[in-house]
Amino acid sequence: MIGIFMLALAGLTSVGAYLLGARRLGLPPARLGAAVGKTLETVGAVLIFLVANLVVAVPLVVALRAVTGTFVSVYVTDDTAWLGLSLLQGLAFQWWREASRKKAGALALEERGNLG
């Protein structure tokens, strides 16, 4: 029941955001697909960072055990903070890629003399 409630609530707020964007903010509905695509790219980047963080963390914990001789629990990798940190890493990486694309596009236009 909780899952259905969460999905229904997310659907309702998504419809509200769509109506706000299309009617009040003048966002073109045709560009929503591109926005969803960018969202999926970002989710992918977040998941890649999450996996990378955990793949590095577990051997590091084992190495710390061996080097220091003290017990370090692998349970430090079982924390929701990893998801938050990975979210920040993925967002920053995606924004960096996007900014680099825009800069590269502007430079290409400048080189061709097509600066509007």
Secondary structure, DSSP 8 states (H G I E B T S, - for coil): -HHHHHHHHHHHHHHHHHHIIIIIS---GGGHHHHHHHHHHHHHHHHHHHHHHHHHHHHHHHHHHHHH-S---GGGGS-THHHHHHHHHHHHHHHHHHHHHHHHHHHHHHHHT---
